[in-house]
Amino acid sequence: MVVPALLALLFSISTTGTLPRSSLEPLFDGENAATLARTLSVEYPSRVPGSEGARQAARWYAETVRALGLTTEEDVWSEDLADLGTVELRNVVTVVPGRSEETIVLVAHRDNAGTGQPLGDNASGTAALIELARGFAPQEFGPDPLPNRTLVLVSTDAGAYGGAGAERFASTSPLARTAIAVVVLDGLGGTGRPHLAIAGDQPVSPARALVRTAAVRVEEQVGSMPSLPSLPTQLVDLGIPFAAGEQGRFLGHDIAAVTLTTQQPNSSDVPGDAVSAVGVRRLGQLGRATEALLSSLDSSVGGAFRTPDSLFFADRAASGWTVRLSLVLAVVPFALGLVDLIVRGRRRRLPFRPALRALRARIGVALVGALLVGIGALGGVFPTGSSLPLPPFTDGLETPPIGGLILLLSLLAIAWLAARRRLTRVRPTAPEERLAGLAVALAAIGLVAVVLAVAKPYALVFVLPSLYAWLWLPIERRFWQRLVLFAVGLVGPVAALFILGRELGISIVGAALYTVGLATVGYVSLGSALLALVWLAAAAQIGAVAFGRYAPYADGVEPPPPGMFRSALRRVS
């Protein structure tokens, strides 16, 4: 059943089209842009959203653009950001009218994380935005340049704090609704290899032609193709889905967008402000590439670029529907094996009821853990704020509240010890009881897989290893065999945390805390969190079987004695 889907996936791999290049040579001045970047960095070194430095930087940007003869509009609003609380933010928007009401949007955030903090420092992107605006400024002699489509330049706020400014513009501005494409500039003055970020807040991707054209325009100026996220990274970003860059906010609203940067994932190279000779040269190259890309988009025929889900590698791409079909069909053999196991188990009268109660107890402990995480968020242990990606330099990662985490873990341990009284072995467990415990846990994981197949097919990449490794888990063979198969089943979530940590430059433990933070701010949906809890509870039960620690609930007594909650209710009544 899976082979035809894999063949369809292979046949869907094809080269992507490229928009034609304009006959006019780019006029972007890298030296002038570098001067603007230095001015912004020196005069306003701290541009933390909501601070006086951020307000002054917004005013400087608006005055610089107005000096070119262009008009600006300021959008001011309040946003609740992790680590900062509710702050006042500002987007500065410049519109260059074109022959068509369709828009091409160029975005760069101007904020950073503070003095001496290079993370999120995008003075070079802001400077490039101003230098690109210069090419569309009114001319003293000759006709003013008039693009085919309306050009919108947006200097966003809080780009280093989850892209709040980009989300504001994408969700509220009528200029975003008519956009055919968005190009985000972030850290163009670094010394690293150019990179294209394509992940979105939804399991979608930018149009193939947009990604390919952006890559070719960069290659023409730099001499080499920009890098793309690896295939595992793309699968993780589609499965969560997760996007650290501002392009993710636009893709979340089905607006095709890419981010051009020099910052590589998990790289110590900082996207600087073009203070070095290499940075100035790279800023000039990427500025000219962006100008050429805008010309290609402006002269393109047709409407807005679509946002299908695709997997990109080199100069080719695979259709997302074939990937989703392959993942969904990969669940079918497991489902057939599971149904056969349960039917045979019922025929042999396996004790499923105590196994179900044991799984229920473990799910209850997982829900208690989720409740404690919510309490920890209210107490400041975990971040809260708008439903935006957290910055990798959030306080919860750089200086984690050890005391609060220990307290929450202690409360979770107490809840587990209370539930464990009904799950402790008081006698040797029979093979039929262990098999029942395994089958019930596999059924729970299978239910999670079915829900994901319907709602979030890409998330199956995290679950599929556990389906097949644990389906073959022997209950009577050697301990090391059970241990190996159990570890293989954990590959999906562990690999996802490793890839996420590598993408953000944090440890795997930090990635786990970061993922919890994504849930507490609401970026990860409640439904996804609940599915993860059910999977964790089922994994705990399978682990108990694998390590020889499984016991049926209340030693298999029928009917079981009342548990902690029922006993408490009886005392109250």
C-alpha positions as CSV (number, residue, x, y, z in Angstrom):
1,M,0.0,0.0,0.0
2,V,2.9,2.4,0.7
3,V,4.9,1.6,-2.5
4,P,2.5,3.4,-4.9
5,A,2.5,6.5,-2.7
6,L,6.4,6.4,-2.7
7,L,6.4,6.1,-6.4
8,A,4.1,9.1,-6.7
9,L,6.4,11.0,-4.5
10,L,9.4,10.2,-6.7
11,F,7.6,11.1,-9.8
12,S,6.4,14.4,-8.3
13,I,10.1,15.6,-7.9
14,S,10.7,18.1,-10.6
15,T,12.7,21.2,-11.4
16,T,11.2,24.6,-10.5
17,G,10.6,27.5,-12.9
18,T,12.5,30.7,-12.7
19,L,11.0,34.2,-13.4
20,P,12.9,36.1,-16.1
21,R,15.6,38.5,-15.1
22,S,15.2,42.2,-15.8
23,S,17.4,43.7,-18.5
24,L,18.2,46.6,-16.2
25,E,21.2,46.2,-13.9
26,P,20.7,46.6,-10.2
27,L,21.8,50.0,-8.8
28,F,22.0,49.1,-5.1
29,D,24.9,50.9,-3.4
30,G,26.4,48.6,-0.7
31,E,28.7,51.3,0.7
32,N,25.8,53.7,1.2
33,A,23.7,51.0,2.9
34,A,26.6,50.0,5.1
35,T,26.9,53.7,6.2
36,L,23.2,53.7,7.1
37,A,23.6,50.5,9.0
38,R,26.5,51.9,11.0
39,T,24.5,55.1,11.8
40,L,21.6,53.1,13.1
41,S,23.8,50.8,15.2
42,V,25.8,53.7,16.7
43,E,23.1,56.2,17.4
44,Y,20.5,53.6,18.6
45,P,22.4,50.6,19.8
46,S,19.5,49.3,22.0
47,R,16.3,49.0,20.1
48,V,14.3,46.7,22.4
49,P,10.6,46.8,21.5
50,G,8.8,49.3,23.6
51,S,11.9,51.1,24.7
52,E,12.9,54.8,24.1
53,G,15.6,53.5,21.8
54,A,13.1,51.7,19.7
55,R,10.9,54.8,19.4
56,Q,13.9,56.9,18.4
57,A,15.0,54.3,15.8
58,A,11.5,54.3,14.3
59,R,11.6,58.1,14.0
60,W,15.1,58.0,12.5
61,Y,13.9,55.4,9.9
62,A,10.8,57.5,9.0
63,E,12.8,60.7,8.7
64,T,15.4,59.1,6.5
65,V,12.8,57.7,4.1
66,R,10.9,61.0,4.0
67,A,14.1,62.8,3.1
68,L,14.1,60.7,-0.1
69,G,10.8,62.3,-1.0
70,L,8.7,59.3,0.0
71,T,5.8,59.3,2.5
72,T,5.5,57.1,5.5
73,E,2.7,55.9,7.8
74,E,3.1,54.7,11.3
75,D,1.0,51.9,12.8
76,V,1.1,51.9,16.6
77,W,-0.4,49.2,18.8
78,S,0.3,47.3,22.0
79,E,1.4,43.7,22.2
80,D,2.1,41.2,25.0
81,L,5.6,39.8,24.3
82,A,7.4,37.1,26.2
83,D,10.0,38.6,28.6
84,L,8.8,42.1,27.9
85,G,5.2,42.2,28.9
86,T,2.8,44.5,27.2
87,V,4.7,47.1,25.1
88,E,4.0,49.7,22.5
89,L,5.1,48.7,19.0
90,R,5.5,50.6,15.7
91,N,5.5,49.6,12.1
92,V,6.6,52.2,9.6
93,V,5.0,51.6,6.1
94,T,6.0,53.2,2.8
95,V,3.9,52.8,-0.3
96,V,5.3,53.3,-3.8
97,P,2.2,53.4,-6.1
98,G,2.3,51.2,-9.2
99,R,0.2,50.7,-12.2
100,S,-1.6,47.8,-10.5
101,E,-3.2,47.6,-7.0
102,E,-1.4,44.3,-6.5
103,T,1.5,44.7,-4.1
104,I,5.0,43.4,-3.6
105,V,6.0,43.7,0.0
106,L,9.5,44.1,1.3
107,V,10.0,43.7,5.0
108,A,12.9,44.2,7.5
109,H,12.7,44.5,11.3
110,R,14.7,47.2,12.9
111,D,14.6,46.1,16.6
112,N,17.2,44.1,18.5
113,A,17.6,42.5,21.9
114,G,19.6,45.3,23.5
115,T,23.0,46.9,23.7
116,G,25.8,44.5,23.0
117,Q,23.3,41.8,22.1
118,P,23.8,40.8,18.5
119,L,20.8,38.4,18.3
120,G,18.1,39.9,16.3
121,D,20.2,42.9,15.3
122,N,19.0,43.8,11.8
123,A,20.5,47.2,11.1
124,S,21.8,45.8,7.8
125,G,18.4,44.7,6.7
126,T,16.9,48.1,7.7
127,A,19.6,49.9,5.8
128,A,19.0,47.7,2.7
129,L,15.3,48.6,2.9
130,I,16.2,52.3,2.8
131,E,18.6,51.9,0.0
132,L,16.1,50.0,-2.1
133,A,13.5,52.8,-1.4
134,R,16.0,55.3,-2.8
135,G,15.6,53.7,-6.3
136,F,11.9,54.5,-6.3
137,A,12.2,58.1,-4.9
138,P,10.9,61.0,-6.9
139,Q,13.5,62.2,-9.5
140,E,14.6,65.8,-9.9
141,F,15.0,65.4,-13.6
142,G,13.1,62.9,-15.8
143,P,10.0,60.8,-15.0
144,D,9.6,59.2,-11.6
145,P,10.1,55.4,-11.6
146,L,6.7,53.7,-11.7
147,P,6.6,50.0,-11.0
148,N,4.0,47.7,-12.6
149,R,2.8,46.7,-9.1
150,T,2.6,48.7,-6.0
151,L,5.7,48.4,-3.9
152,V,5.2,48.3,-0.1
153,L,8.3,48.7,2.2
154,V,7.6,47.8,5.9
155,S,10.0,48.4,8.7
156,T,8.6,46.1,11.4
157,D,8.9,46.1,15.2
158,A,9.5,43.1,17.4
159,G,11.0,41.0,14.7
160,A,13.5,39.6,17.2
161,Y,10.6,38.7,19.5
162,G,8.6,36.4,17.3
163,G,7.8,38.7,14.4
164,A,4.9,40.6,16.1
165,G,5.2,43.5,13.6
166,A,5.0,41.1,10.6
167,E,2.0,39.4,12.1
168,R,0.3,42.7,12.7
169,F,0.8,43.8,9.1
170,A,-0.2,40.4,7.6
171,S,-3.4,40.2,9.7
172,T,-4.6,43.8,9.6
173,S,-3.2,45.6,6.5
174,P,-5.3,45.7,3.3
175,L,-1.9,46.0,1.5
176,A,-1.0,42.5,2.7
177,R,-4.3,41.0,1.3
178,T,-3.3,42.2,-2.2
179,A,0.3,41.0,-2.0
180,I,1.6,38.6,-4.7
181,A,4.8,37.9,-2.7
182,V,6.7,39.1,0.4
183,V,10.5,39.3,0.6
184,V,12.0,39.6,4.1
185,L,15.5,40.9,4.7
186,D,17.2,39.8,7.9
187,G,20.9,40.2,8.6
188,L,22.3,40.8,5.1
189,G,25.7,42.1,6.4
190,G,27.1,38.8,7.9
191,T,30.0,36.8,6.6
192,G,28.1,33.5,6.4
193,R,26.7,31.9,3.3
194,P,23.4,33.4,2.1
195,H,20.4,31.3,3.3
196,L,16.7,31.2,2.3
197,A,14.2,30.6,5.2
198,I,10.9,29.1,3.9
199,A,9.1,27.7,7.0
200,G,5.6,28.9,7.9
201,D,3.2,29.1,10.8
202,Q,1.0,26.6,8.9
203,P,2.2,23.5,7.1
204,V,2.6,25.4,3.8
205,S,5.6,26.6,1.7
206,P,6.3,29.5,-0.6
207,A,5.6,29.0,-4.3
208,R,8.4,27.0,-6.0
209,A,8.9,29.8,-8.6
210,L,9.4,32.4,-5.8
211,V,12.0,30.2,-4.0
212,R,13.9,29.3,-7.2
213,T,13.9,32.8,-8.5
214,A,15.2,34.2,-5.2
215,A,18.0,31.5,-5.2
216,V,19.0,32.3,-8.8
217,R,19.1,36.1,-8.3
218,V,21.4,35.5,-5.3
219,E,23.6,33.1,-7.3
220,E,24.0,35.8,-10.0
221,Q,25.4,38.3,-7.5
222,V,27.2,36.0,-5.0
223,G,28.5,33.3,-7.3
224,S,26.9,30.4,-5.4
225,M,23.5,29.2,-4.5
226,P,22.0,30.1,-1.1
227,S,21.4,27.3,1.2
228,L,18.0,25.9,2.1
229,P,16.9,24.1,5.2
230,S,17.7,20.4,5.2
231,L,15.0,17.9,4.4
232,P,14.7,16.8,8.1
233,T,14.4,20.4,9.2
234,Q,11.7,21.0,6.6
235,L,9.8,18.0,7.8
236,V,10.0,19.1,11.4
237,D,9.0,22.7,10.5
238,L,6.0,21.3,8.6
239,G,5.1,18.8,11.3
240,I,5.0,21.2,14.3
241,P,4.7,23.6,12.2
242,F,7.3,26.2,13.3
243,A,9.0,29.3,11.8
244,A,11.4,31.5,13.6
245,G,11.7,34.0,10.7
246,E,9.2,36.7,9.9
247,Q,8.3,35.0,6.6
248,G,6.4,32.5,8.8
249,R,3.9,35.1,9.8
250,F,3.0,35.8,6.2
251,L,2.9,32.1,5.2
252,G,0.5,31.6,8.2
253,H,-1.9,33.9,6.3
254,D,-1.3,32.1,3.0
255,I,0.9,34.9,1.6
256,A,3.9,33.6,-0.3
257,A,7.1,34.8,1.5
258,V,10.8,34.0,1.8
259,T,13.5,35.4,4.1
260,L,16.9,36.3,2.8
261,T,19.7,36.2,5.4
262,T,23.3,35.3,6.0
263,Q,22.6,33.7,9.3
264,Q,23.0,29.9,9.2
265,P,21.0,27.7,11.6
266,N,23.3,26.7,14.5
267,S,26.0,29.0,13.4
268,S,28.1,31.2,15.6
269,D,28.4,33.8,12.8
270,V,26.3,36.8,13.7
271,P,24.4,38.7,10.9
272,G,26.3,41.8,11.5
273,D,25.8,45.4,10.5
274,A,28.3,45.5,7.6
275,V,31.1,47.0,9.7
276,S,33.7,44.8,8.0
277,A,34.9,44.8,4.4
278,V,33.4,41.4,3.9
279,G,30.1,42.5,5.4
280,V,30.0,45.5,3.1
281,R,30.6,43.4,0.1
282,R,28.0,40.8,1.1
283,L,25.5,43.5,1.9
284,G,26.0,45.0,-1.6
285,Q,25.6,41.6,-3.2
286,L,22.4,40.7,-1.4
287,G,21.0,44.1,-1.9
288,R,21.5,43.9,-5.6
289,A,20.1,40.4,-5.6
290,T,17.0,41.7,-3.8
291,E,16.6,44.5,-6.3
292,A,16.8,42.1,-9.2
293,L,14.3,39.8,-7.5
294,L,11.9,42.7,-7.1
295,S,12.2,43.5,-10.8
296,S,11.5,39.8,-11.7
297,L,8.4,39.8,-9.4
298,D,7.2,43.2,-10.7
299,S,7.4,42.0,-14.4
300,S,5.9,38.6,-13.7
301,V,2.6,37.6,-15.4
302,G,-0.3,36.4,-13.3
303,G,-1.7,36.9,-9.8
304,A,-0.4,36.1,-6.4
305,F,2.0,33.2,-5.9
306,R,0.3,30.2,-4.1
307,T,1.5,28.6,-0.9
308,P,1.4,24.8,-1.5
309,D,3.3,22.5,0.8
310,S,6.5,21.3,-0.8
311,L,9.9,19.8,0.1
312,F,12.8,21.7,-1.5
313,F,16.3,20.3,-2.2
314,A,18.9,21.7,-4.5
315,D,17.1,22.9,-7.7
316,R,14.2,20.5,-7.3
317,A,11.1,20.1,-5.2
318,A,8.7,17.4,-4.3
319,S,4.9,17.9,-4.1
320,G,3.7,18.0,-0.6
321,W,0.5,16.0,-1.2
322,T,2.6,13.0,-2.2
323,V,4.6,13.3,1.0
324,R,1.4,13.5,3.0
325,L,-0.1,10.5,1.2
326,S,3.0,8.4,1.9
327,L,2.9,9.3,5.6
328,V,-0.8,8.5,5.9
329,L,-0.6,5.2,4.1
330,A,2.4,4.3,6.2
331,V,-0.1,4.1,9.1
332,V,-2.2,1.4,7.4
333,P,0.0,-1.6,7.9
334,F,0.4,-0.8,11.6
335,A,-3.4,-0.4,11.9
336,L,-3.9,-3.8,10.3
337,G,-1.4,-5.4,12.6
338,L,-2.9,-3.7,15.6
339,V,-6.4,-4.9,14.7
340,D,-5.2,-8.4,14.3
341,L,-3.4,-8.2,17.7
342,I,-6.6,-7.0,19.5
343,V,-8.9,-9.5,17.8
344,R,-6.5,-12.4,18.7
345,G,-6.3,-10.9,22.2
346,R,-10.0,-10.8,22.7
347,R,-10.3,-14.4,21.4
348,R,-7.8,-15.4,24.0
349,R,-9.6,-13.3,26.7
350,L,-6.6,-11.0,27.4
351,P,-7.3,-8.8,30.5
352,F,-7.8,-5.5,28.6
353,R,-9.8,-3.7,31.3
354,P,-7.0,-3.5,33.8
355,A,-4.6,-2.4,31.0
356,L,-7.1,0.3,30.0
357,R,-7.3,1.5,33.6
358,A,-3.5,1.6,33.9
359,L,-3.3,3.7,30.7
360,R,-6.0,6.0,32.1
361,A,-4.0,6.5,35.3
362,R,-0.9,7.4,33.2
363,I,-2.9,9.8,31.1
364,G,-4.2,11.4,34.3
365,V,-0.6,12.0,35.5
366,A,0.2,13.5,32.2
367,L,-2.8,15.9,32.5
368,V,-1.7,16.8,36.0
369,G,1.7,17.7,34.5
370,A,0.0,19.9,31.9
371,L,-1.9,21.6,34.7
372,L,1.3,22.2,36.5
373,V,2.8,23.7,33.4
374,G,-0.1,26.1,33.2
375,I,0.3,27.0,36.8
376,G,4.0,27.5,36.2
377,A,3.2,29.8,33.3
378,L,1.0,31.9,35.6
379,G,3.9,31.9,38.1
380,G,6.5,33.0,35.6
381,V,8.3,29.7,35.3
382,F,7.2,29.4,31.7
383,P,6.7,32.3,29.2
384,T,3.3,33.8,28.4
385,G,2.3,36.3,25.8
386,S,1.0,36.5,22.2
387,S,0.9,33.3,20.1
388,L,4.3,33.9,18.5
389,P,7.5,32.0,18.3
390,L,9.7,32.6,21.3
391,P,13.1,34.2,20.7
392,P,16.0,31.7,21.4
393,F,17.4,34.1,23.9
394,T,14.3,34.1,26.1
395,D,14.9,34.3,29.8
396,G,13.5,30.8,30.3
397,L,16.4,29.4,28.3
398,E,19.3,31.7,29.2
399,T,18.5,31.7,32.9
400,P,16.0,29.0,33.6
401,P,14.1,29.3,36.9
402,I,15.7,26.2,38.5
403,G,13.7,26.6,41.7
404,G,10.4,26.8,40.0
405,L,11.2,23.9,37.7
406,I,12.3,21.8,40.7
407,L,9.0,22.6,42.6
408,L,6.9,21.7,39.6
409,L,8.8,18.4,39.1
410,S,8.4,17.6,42.8
411,L,4.6,18.1,42.6
412,L,4.5,16.0,39.4
413,A,6.5,13.3,41.3
414,I,4.0,13.4,44.1
415,A,1.1,12.9,41.6
416,W,3.0,10.0,40.1
417,L,3.6,8.4,43.4
418,A,-0.1,8.7,44.2
419,A,-1.1,7.0,41.0
420,R,1.7,4.5,41.2
421,R,0.1,2.8,44.2
422,R,-2.3,1.1,41.8
423,L,0.4,0.4,39.2
424,T,3.0,-1.3,41.4
425,R,3.8,-5.0,40.9
426,V,2.9,-7.1,43.9
427,R,3.3,-10.4,42.1
428,P,4.9,-11.6,38.9
429,T,3.0,-10.3,35.9
430,A,1.6,-13.0,33.6
431,P,2.6,-12.8,29.9
432,E,-1.1,-12.3,29.0
433,E,-1.3,-9.3,31.2
434,R,1.9,-7.7,29.7
435,L,0.6,-8.4,26.2
436,A,-2.7,-6.7,27.1
437,G,-0.9,-3.7,28.5
438,L,1.2,-3.4,25.3
439,A,-1.8,-3.8,23.0
440,V,-3.8,-1.1,24.8
441,A,-0.9,1.3,24.7
442,L,-0.4,0.6,21.0
443,A,-4.1,1.3,20.4
444,A,-3.7,4.7,22.1
445,I,-0.7,5.5,19.9
446,G,-2.6,4.3,16.9
447,L,-5.5,6.6,17.8
448,V,-3.1,9.5,17.9
449,A,-1.7,8.5,14.5
450,V,-5.2,8.4,13.0
451,V,-6.0,11.8,14.3
452,L,-2.8,13.2,13.0
453,A,-3.4,11.6,9.6
454,V,-6.6,13.5,9.4
455,A,-5.6,16.8,10.9
456,K,-1.8,17.1,10.7
457,P,-0.3,14.5,8.4
458,Y,3.3,15.9,8.6
459,A,3.3,15.3,12.3
460,L,3.3,11.6,11.6
461,V,7.1,11.8,11.1
462,F,7.3,12.0,14.9
463,V,5.0,9.0,15.5
464,L,5.8,6.5,12.8
465,P,9.0,5.1,14.4
466,S,7.1,4.3,17.6
467,L,4.3,2.6,15.7
468,Y,6.5,0.0,14.1
469,A,9.3,-0.4,16.6
470,W,6.8,-1.0,19.5
471,L,4.5,-3.2,17.4
472,W,7.3,-5.6,17.1
473,L,8.3,-5.3,20.8
474,P,8.8,-8.9,22.2
475,I,7.5,-9.4,25.7
476,E,9.3,-12.7,26.3
477,R,12.7,-12.2,24.6
478,R,15.9,-10.8,25.9
479,F,16.0,-7.5,27.8
480,W,18.4,-5.8,25.4
481,Q,16.1,-6.5,22.5
482,R,13.2,-4.8,24.2
483,L,15.5,-1.9,25.2
484,V,16.7,-1.4,21.7
485,L,13.2,-1.5,20.2
486,F,11.9,0.9,22.8
487,A,14.7,3.3,22.1
488,V,14.0,3.2,18.4
489,G,10.4,4.1,19.0
490,L,11.6,7.3,20.7
491,V,13.6,8.4,17.6
492,G,10.9,10.6,16.2
493,P,10.4,13.1,19.1
494,V,14.1,13.0,20.1
495,A,15.2,13.8,16.6
496,A,12.7,16.6,16.3
497,L,14.0,18.2,19.5
498,F,17.6,17.7,18.3
499,I,16.8,19.4,14.9
500,L,14.9,22.2,16.6
501,G,17.7,22.8,19.0
502,R,20.2,22.8,16.1
503,E,18.1,25.3,14.2
504,L,17.9,27.7,17.2
505,G,21.4,27.0,18.5
506,I,20.3,25.6,21.8
507,S,20.7,22.2,23.6
508,I,18.2,19.4,23.3
509,V,17.1,20.1,26.9
510,G,16.7,23.8,25.9
511,A,14.7,22.6,22.9
512,A,12.4,20.7,25.2
513,L,11.8,23.7,27.4
514,Y,11.4,25.9,24.3
515,T,8.7,23.5,23.1
516,V,6.8,23.7,26.4
517,G,7.1,27.5,26.1
518,L,5.6,27.4,22.6
519,A,2.6,25.6,24.2
520,T,2.2,28.1,27.1
521,V,2.1,31.1,24.7
522,G,-0.4,29.3,22.5
523,Y,1.8,28.9,19.4
524,V,1.4,25.2,19.7
525,S,-2.4,24.4,19.8
526,L,-4.2,22.8,22.7
527,G,-5.2,19.9,20.5
528,S,-1.5,19.2,19.6
529,A,-0.5,19.4,23.2
530,L,-3.2,16.9,24.2
531,L,-2.2,14.4,21.5
532,A,1.4,14.7,22.7
533,L,0.3,13.9,26.3
534,V,-1.6,10.8,25.2
535,W,1.4,9.6,23.3
536,L,3.7,10.2,26.3
537,A,1.3,8.3,28.6
538,A,1.2,5.4,26.1
539,A,5.0,5.5,25.7
540,A,5.3,5.3,29.5
541,Q,3.1,2.2,29.6
542,I,5.1,0.5,26.8
543,G,8.3,1.5,28.6
544,A,7.0,-0.3,31.7
545,V,6.4,-3.4,29.6
546,A,9.8,-3.2,27.9
547,F,11.7,-2.8,31.2
548,G,9.7,-5.5,32.9
549,R,8.0,-3.1,35.3
550,Y,4.4,-3.3,34.0
551,A,1.5,-4.4,36.3
552,P,-2.2,-4.3,35.6
553,Y,-4.2,-1.6,37.4
554,A,-4.8,-2.6,41.1
555,D,-3.2,-6.0,40.4
556,G,-6.0,-6.9,38.0
557,V,-8.7,-7.0,40.7
558,E,-12.3,-6.8,39.4
559,P,-14.0,-4.5,40.2
560,P,-11.0,-2.3,41.2
561,P,-10.9,-0.5,44.5
562,P,-11.6,3.2,44.4
563,G,-8.7,5.4,43.4
564,M,-7.4,8.6,45.0
565,F,-10.0,10.8,43.3
566,R,-13.0,8.6,44.0
567,S,-11.9,8.1,47.6
568,A,-11.7,11.8,48.1
569,L,-15.1,12.4,46.6
570,R,-16.6,9.7,49.0
571,R,-15.0,11.4,52.0
572,V,-16.4,14.8,50.9
573,S,-19.9,13.3,50.4
